[in-house]
């Protein structure tokens, strides 16, 4: 049993990280109070200055980890400029953490369209109304923009904005961390030389 009360088994026996991540995310959906798919996303600008913020993971498979955003936002511009990013999941209820680093690609238009169409209508309006990461003169200005786009798209489909899509982090490292007594934690890192390469597993000192 782990300190969270859940049976985890020896995750160090796993030789492929995506299936293990899926197990941990599934565990988190039953134990975290809010947003088990919330993840800290780290980027860096052209001057080497880092930024970090929380986003929501929307999909993952063997290709990588997907989230959606306004490409004109700070994180969008930084990712488009550097094509690299990192993520950190922390599930406090499980005393677990997963860290991911890798290259970034834009998802296909088909993927972005499908996810955008699944969002609530108000969120689709918001994608048009919000000039994300830019100065806002007043809350009223945002509400006015929302009202204007609500009228514009009062009936029928709401198209996906050209500046709104998704990124996929294609990992070259995925590290799994599990809290243990006396800070003698379990840490296992999966590494590969390229995003198409084979995984190597390395146990790390805590």
C-alpha positions as CSV (number, residue, x, y, z in Angstrom):
1,X,0.0,0.0,0.0
2,X,1.1,3.6,-0.7
3,X,0.9,6.3,1.9
4,X,-2.3,7.5,0.0
5,X,-3.9,4.1,0.8
6,X,-3.9,2.9,-2.8
7,X,-2.1,-0.2,-4.0
8,X,0.4,0.9,-6.7
9,X,2.6,-2.1,-7.2
10,X,6.3,-1.7,-8.2
11,X,6.0,0.8,-11.1
12,X,9.7,0.4,-11.7
13,X,8.9,-2.9,-13.4
14,X,7.2,-1.0,-16.3
15,X,9.2,-0.7,-19.5
16,X,6.9,1.7,-21.4
17,X,5.9,5.0,-19.9
18,X,2.6,5.8,-21.6
19,X,0.7,2.9,-20.2
20,X,2.0,3.7,-16.8
21,X,1.0,7.3,-17.2
22,X,-2.5,6.2,-18.2
23,X,-2.7,4.1,-15.0
24,X,-1.6,7.0,-12.8
25,X,-4.0,9.5,-14.5
26,X,-6.9,7.0,-14.1
27,X,-6.0,6.7,-10.4
28,X,-6.0,10.5,-10.1
29,X,-9.5,10.8,-11.6
30,X,-10.9,9.0,-8.5
31,X,-8.8,10.7,-5.9
32,X,-8.2,14.4,-6.9
33,X,-10.9,16.9,-5.9
34,X,-10.6,19.0,-9.0
35,X,-9.0,18.7,-12.4
36,X,-6.9,15.5,-12.3
37,X,-5.7,16.5,-15.7
38,X,-4.3,19.9,-14.6
39,X,-0.6,20.2,-15.3
40,X,2.1,22.9,-14.9
41,X,3.4,23.9,-18.4
42,X,6.8,25.5,-18.6
43,X,8.1,27.4,-21.7
44,X,10.9,29.8,-22.4
45,X,11.0,33.0,-24.5
46,X,13.6,34.1,-27.0
47,X,15.7,35.6,-24.2
48,X,15.9,32.4,-22.2
49,X,13.4,33.7,-19.6
50,X,11.1,30.9,-18.3
51,X,7.4,31.0,-17.8
52,X,5.1,28.5,-16.1
53,X,1.3,28.2,-15.8
54,X,-1.4,25.6,-15.3
55,X,-3.2,24.1,-18.3
56,X,-5.4,21.1,-18.8
57,X,-4.3,18.0,-20.6
58,X,-6.9,17.1,-23.2
59,X,-5.4,13.9,-24.8
60,X,-2.4,11.7,-24.8
61,X,-1.2,8.6,-26.6
62,X,2.1,7.2,-27.7
63,X,2.7,10.3,-29.9
64,X,2.6,12.7,-26.9
65,X,0.6,15.0,-24.6
66,X,-2.0,17.4,-26.0
67,X,-3.4,20.7,-24.8
68,X,-5.1,23.6,-26.5
69,X,-4.6,27.3,-26.4
70,X,-4.6,30.7,-28.2
71,X,-1.5,30.7,-30.3
72,X,-1.2,34.5,-29.9
73,X,-0.9,34.1,-26.1
74,X,2.4,34.2,-24.3
75,X,2.7,30.4,-24.1
76,X,1.6,30.0,-27.7
77,X,4.2,32.4,-29.0
78,X,6.9,31.0,-26.8
79,X,6.2,27.4,-27.9
80,X,6.0,28.4,-31.6
81,X,9.3,30.2,-31.2
82,X,11.2,27.5,-29.4
83,X,9.3,24.3,-30.2
84,X,10.2,22.9,-26.8
85,X,8.3,22.6,-23.5
86,X,8.0,20.8,-20.2
87,X,5.1,19.6,-18.0
88,X,4.8,18.6,-14.4
89,X,1.8,16.7,-13.0
90,X,1.4,16.7,-9.2
91,X,-1.3,14.6,-7.7
92,X,-1.2,15.5,-4.0
93,X,-3.8,12.9,-2.9
94,X,-1.6,10.1,-4.4
95,X,1.7,11.6,-3.4
96,X,2.8,11.2,-7.1
97,X,4.4,13.4,-9.7
98,X,5.2,13.0,-13.4
99,X,7.6,15.3,-15.2
100,X,7.8,15.5,-19.0
101,X,10.2,17.3,-21.4
102,X,10.2,17.2,-25.1
103,X,9.7,18.8,-28.5
104,X,6.4,20.4,-29.5
105,X,4.3,20.0,-32.7
106,X,1.0,21.6,-33.7
107,X,-1.9,19.1,-33.8
108,X,-3.7,18.5,-37.0
109,X,-6.6,20.7,-38.1
110,X,-8.9,17.7,-37.8
111,X,-7.9,17.1,-34.1
112,X,-8.3,20.8,-33.3
113,X,-11.7,21.1,-35.0
114,X,-13.0,18.0,-33.2
115,X,-11.9,19.2,-29.8
116,X,-13.1,22.7,-30.4
117,X,-16.6,21.4,-31.5
118,X,-16.8,19.4,-28.2
119,X,-16.4,22.6,-26.0
120,X,-19.4,24.3,-24.5
121,X,-20.8,27.1,-26.7
122,X,-19.7,29.8,-24.2
123,X,-16.1,28.5,-24.3
124,X,-16.1,28.6,-28.1
125,X,-17.3,32.2,-27.9
126,X,-14.6,33.0,-25.4
127,X,-11.9,31.8,-27.7
128,X,-12.9,34.5,-30.1
129,X,-13.5,37.2,-27.5
130,X,-10.3,36.9,-25.4
131,X,-7.1,38.4,-26.7
132,X,-5.2,36.2,-24.4
133,X,-2.1,37.5,-22.5
134,X,-2.6,41.1,-23.8
135,X,-3.5,44.1,-21.6
136,X,-7.3,44.4,-20.8
137,X,-8.5,47.9,-20.2
138,X,-11.5,46.8,-18.1
139,X,-13.7,43.8,-17.4
140,X,-16.4,45.5,-19.3
141,X,-14.3,45.5,-22.5
142,X,-14.1,41.7,-22.2
143,X,-17.8,41.3,-21.5
144,X,-18.6,43.6,-24.5
145,X,-16.5,41.4,-26.8
146,X,-18.3,38.3,-25.5
147,X,-21.6,40.0,-26.2
148,X,-20.5,41.0,-29.7
149,X,-19.4,37.5,-30.7
150,X,-22.5,36.0,-29.1
151,X,-24.6,38.1,-31.5
152,X,-22.4,37.3,-34.4
153,X,-22.7,33.6,-33.8
154,X,-26.2,33.6,-32.4
155,X,-27.3,30.6,-34.5
156,X,-25.5,27.8,-36.3
157,X,-22.0,26.6,-35.9
158,X,-19.2,28.7,-34.3
159,X,-16.0,28.2,-36.4
160,X,-12.7,27.6,-34.7
161,X,-10.6,30.8,-34.6
162,X,-7.5,30.6,-36.9
163,X,-5.3,31.5,-33.9
164,X,-6.7,28.7,-31.7
165,X,-5.4,25.2,-31.9
166,X,-3.5,22.5,-30.0
167,X,0.1,21.6,-29.2
168,X,1.4,18.1,-28.7
169,X,4.5,17.6,-26.5
170,X,6.5,14.7,-27.9
171,X,8.5,13.6,-24.9
172,X,12.2,12.7,-24.8
173,X,12.1,12.2,-21.0
174,X,9.2,11.1,-18.7
175,X,10.0,10.9,-15.0
176,X,7.7,9.1,-12.4
177,X,8.1,10.1,-8.8
178,X,6.3,8.4,-5.8
179,X,6.6,9.7,-2.3
180,X,8.1,7.3,0.3
181,X,8.9,7.6,4.0
182,X,11.9,9.6,5.1
183,X,12.2,11.3,1.7
184,X,13.5,8.1,0.2
185,X,11.2,8.5,-2.8
186,X,11.0,6.3,-5.8
187,X,12.1,8.0,-9.0
188,X,12.3,6.4,-12.4
189,X,13.1,8.2,-15.6
190,X,12.3,7.0,-19.1
191,X,14.7,8.6,-21.6
192,X,15.2,8.4,-25.4
193,X,17.6,10.2,-27.8
194,X,14.8,11.4,-30.2
195,X,11.0,11.5,-30.2
196,X,11.1,8.4,-32.4
197,X,13.6,6.5,-30.4
198,X,13.4,3.6,-28.0
199,X,13.0,4.2,-24.3
200,X,15.6,3.5,-21.7
201,X,14.7,3.3,-18.1
202,X,16.9,4.7,-15.3
203,X,16.3,4.6,-11.6
204,X,17.3,7.9,-10.0
205,X,18.4,8.8,-6.5
206,X,15.6,10.7,-4.6
